[in-house]
């Protein structure tokens, strides 16, 4: 099958760099992965947990759901291994990086919600047979630990995000293991950033305020690290991730300008780290839609980071959560 790549879809790279996923290249990745693993779309994909309200009262006005909105959840998994097959009910992989793309096809916009992996929310437990076995309140990242680490874990993560956002539907997911960051970073020849924190205990070259061209391993430490830093909150790490995304986007674009085959070669390199519930046709359609969209600035949910009994916890500000839900998924009732 010949797959047509659309160069304008490269604008999406800036959103997905930390998990090494480019939507346009996802067509090649998915095609190659399907041939290699005989993978098929899992049952239950594109699901939601709960039901989005038909009407919401916000600041003395009524709001109703927008029509023609599509969501794509991007998941960066924090373990160095390829996606698993559905053979278990518990794994040690966490959703370390989460982006929700919200495409408003009527307004022709794409909003990006960067979710804090420490966000405390309701998470569905999965039993030995893969069925639901109660729920608990925990870090959003833990939702991926239920299941085999494959599509079942991605679906469980999508359910947790849906629950957090008041039952909005998560139409699709795409995930990569974080070692894809190392691959892409080195393929583009390294990424230059001004180091935002003192990483010298990890790497003596990563001095705060110094401009450094990151190797792949340095890049992974930079976008993932927080233990032992002066500011160890995930909020600050998210700022580094966004800084790195922008720099890698620029470097990636430069390489594509120099060598048109680089785009395709990069996507083939990350095939083994990628999985999605999208078919090739769905990804092609998503490409078409993204080409006509205006990309909006990245959003985050306001909140407070506190030290829990064992781990850091991020408690979302309810006013910020409601405001973002209204602006992303609702419109004022006429």
C-alpha positions, 0 to 999 in steps of 0.5 A, spaced: 500 500 500 502 506 498 501 511 503 501 519 502 505 523 507 503 530 507 508 535 509 504 540 513 502 535 518 509 536 521 507 542 525 504 537 529 511 535 531 511 540 536 506 537 540 508 530 540 516 530 540 517 528 548 514 521 545 517 521 539 510 521 535 509 525 528 502 524 526 504 524 519 509 519 520 504 515 524 502 512 517 508 509 516 509 507 523 502 503 523 503 500 516 510 497 518 508 495 525 501 492 522 505 488 517 510 486 523 505 484 528 499 482 525 496 487 529 488 489 529 484 494 532 482 492 539 475 491 542 473 497 546 478 502 543 475 510 543 471 509 549 470 513 555 468 512 562 462 516 564 457 520 560 458 528 558 453 532 561 448 535 555 448 541 559 452 545 564 451 551 567 457 556 568 457 563 570 450 564 570 449 561 562 448 554 560 452 551 555 451 545 551 457 540 548 460 542 541 458 538 535 464 535 531 469 535 536 475 529 536 480 527 541 486 524 541 490 522 547 498 521 546 501 517 551 509 517 553 510 510 557 516 510 561 519 503 560 524 501 555 520 496 552 516 495 546 508 495 547 506 488 550 501 483 548 494 483 552 496 477 556 496 480 563 492 485 568 498 489 571 504 491 569 510 496 571 509 501 566 506 508 567 504 514 563 509 519 564 507 524 559 500 525 557 497 530 551 490 531 549 489 533 542 482 536 541 480 538 534 474 542 533 472 541 526 467 546 526 472 552 528 478 548 525 482 549 531 486 544 534 487 545 542 492 541 546 491 540 553 498 537 557 496 533 563 500 533 569 502 525 570 501 526 578 494 529 577 490 525 582 483 522 579 479 516 579 482 510 576 479 503 574 482 497 577 482 491 572 482 484 575 486 478 573 481 476 567 481 484 564 475 486 567 473 492 571 475 490 579 473 497 582 476 504 582 481 508 587 484 515 587 491 515 585 496 519 580 493 519 573 500 516 571 498 509 574 492 508 570 497 505 565 499 500 570 493 496 569 493 491 564 498 488 560 502 494 558 499 494 551 492 497 548 488 495 554 493 499 558 492 505 553 484 504 554 484 504 561 489 511 561 483 514 556 478 512 561 481 515 567 482 522 562 475 521 560 473 521 568 477 527 569 474 531 564 467 530 566 466 524 561 468 527 555 469 522 549 477 520 548 476 518 540 483 515 539 490 514 543 497 513 540 503 511 545 510 510 544 515 508 550 520 513 552 526 510 549 523 513 542 526 520 545 533 517 544 532 515 537 529 521 534 534 526 538 540 522 535 537 522 528 536 529 528 543 530 530 542 532 537 538 538 540 540 544 543 537 547 549 539 552 555 539 548 561 533 550 566 536 546 572 542 544 575 543 536 572 550 536 574 549 530 579 546 526 573 551 529 568 557 534 569 555 537 562 548 539 564 550 546 568 544 550 569 544 556 564 549 553 559 547 552 552 548 544 551 547 540 545 543 534 548 545 527 546 539 522 546 540 519 553 541 527 556 535 529 552 531 523 556 534 525 562 532 532 561 525 531 559 524 525 565 528 527 571 526 531 577 529 527 583 534 531 586 533 537 583 532 544 586 525 544 583 522 537 583 515 538 581 512 535 575 510 542 573 517 544 572 518 538 568 513 540 564 516 546 562 522 543 560 518 538 556 515 544 552 522 547 551 525 541 549 519 540 544 520 547 541 527 546 540 526 539 537 521 541 532 526 546 529 531 541 529 527 536 525 524 541 520 531 543 518 533 536 517 527 534 513 529 541 509 536 538 508 533 531 506 526 529 504 527 522 506 529 523 513 522 524 515 520 517 512 527 514 515 525 517 522 518 514 522 521 507 520 526 507 526 521 508 531 516 503 529 517 498 534 516 503 540 509 505 537 502 503 538 495 506 536 488 504 536 487 508 529 487 504 522 491 507 517 485 510 514 483 514 520 490 517 521 490 519 513 483 522 515 486 525 521 492 528 517 487 531 512 483 535 518 490 537 522 492 541 515 486 545 516 487 547 523 489 553 527 494 550 532 492 553 539 497 555 545 498 549 550 493 549 556 495 546 563 490 545 568 492 549 574 492 546 581 497 545 587 503 540 587 503 537 594 507 531 597 503 525 599 504 519 603 508 516 598 509 520 592 507 527 589 500 529 588 497 534 583 490 536 586 487 540 580 483 547 581 476 545 580 475 552 577 480 551 572 478 544 570 471 547 569 473 553 565 478 548 561 472 543 560 467 548 558 472 552 553 474 545 550 468 541 549 462 546 550 459 552 547 454 557 549 447 555 548 443 559 544 
